Amino acid sequence: MPVPAVSPYVAEELIADLEAIGTAFRTDKLLALVRELNANYADQHPYACQMLLRAILDHVPPVFGQKNFQHVVAHGPWGKTEKVYMKQLTEFRASADDALHRQIGTRTSRFSIGDLPTRASVNALLEGVLDHLPVIQRQEA
């Protein structure tokens, strides 16, 4: 029986918009992380997804003029709904820390792809990144 296709975790249109924007910030690493997140989500690799998402959360604060993600959440330009999404991502950090740093032990690990934060929360963060990347104005010849 064929397996239904999994929708991308991060919206492809959002990735295209991030790729197209002209900014002084180097977005190559962010785009690579997001593409790898989508690929690992499609392949149902929860540990890789957790680690990649954690890397994205640690990577984007400078876009918002902040040093860490907690400050992005507290001082970012979020509306009521987006603030809820950002708090979900903050709460996710404990799970990502567990996936990254828990050493081998006697208990079975039970992470699944369903343990990731909602797609809406990650897309909201990346929409915020897109909105706050300073755009380079092109001079006409």
N, C-alpha and C positions, 0 to 999 in steps of 0.2 A: 504494500500500500504506500503511495507516495506521501512524503512528509510535506505539510504545507510550508510555504516560504515564510520566514520570519521577517517582519517589518524591521527596518533599521532602527537601532536604538536612538541614534541622533539623526534628525531629519536631513535627508540628502540635500534639500534646498538650502538649509542652513549652512551646511558644509560648503556648498557652491558659493553662497554669499560671503562666507569667511575667506574663501580662496580668492574671490574677485576684488576684495577691498584693497585699496592702496593705502598703506599705513606705515609709519616709521617702526612700529613693532614688527618683529620677525614672527610670522605666524606658521612657519614651516613645522616646527615641533608640535604646536597645538593641533594643526591639521593632521599630522601623522598619528598623534595620540587618539584623536577622534576617529580616524579611519580604522585604526587597529581596534579600537573599542567596538565599532560596528562589526568588524570582521569576527572578532571573538564572541560577540553577542550572537551573531548568526550561527556560529559553530557551537554555541552553548558551553563556553568555557568561563565558568563563574569566577575562578581565581584571577585569571588574566583580566577580566572585566573589572573586578574590584581594584586591582592594582593600577590599571590604566585610568580608571575614574579618579582614584586618589591622586595620581600624577597630574591629571587635569586640574583638580581642585588646588593643588599646590602651585601650579604653573600660572594661573590667570590673575592673581591679585594685583600685579603691577598695572594692568589695564585699568583698574579701578582706583589707582593711586594708593594701594594698601600693601602691607608687608605679608599678610597671611589671610587665609580664607575666613577665619573668624571675624576679622576686621571688615572684609568684604560684606559679610552678612550684616554686621552691626551698622556699618556706615555707608553701605551701598545705596544706589538709587532705586530701591525696590518699592513697588506698589504693594498693596495688601496681599494679593495672591502670590506675587513673586517672592515676598518675604517668607510665606509659608513654604514655598519650594526650596528656598535657600536654607531654611531651618531643617528640612528633610535631608538636604545634602550634608549639613553639619552633623546631624545624628548618624548619618551613614559612615562618617569617618571612623567610628568605633569598630564597625564591621570590617572596614578596609584595613584598619590597624591590625585587627585579629588575623585577617587573611595574609597580611604581609609579615607580621612579627611573631606570631605564636609558633613556638618551637614544637618539634615532634614530641608526642606524648602517648599516653595509653588510650586516650579517648578518640573516637572516630570523628573526623571533621564532617560537618553536614551542610556546607555551603551549597546553595543552588543558584541558578540564574534568577530565580524569583527574589533573592535577597538584595538585588540591586535597587537603588532608588527609582522612582517612576521616571519614565522617559520625559514626561512634561517638566520635571524639575531640572533635568540636565539640559534640555532644550531651552528652558527659561534662562539658565545661567549663560549659555552660549549666545542667546539673543542679547543678553546684557553685555557680553563681551563685544559682540558686533556693534551694538549701539554706542559703546564707549571707546572703541579704537579710534584714535585721532586719524582723520582722513588726510592724506597728502593731496593738496590741490595741484592739479597738473596745469602747467603754463601752456597757453596756446602759442603756436609759432607765428 
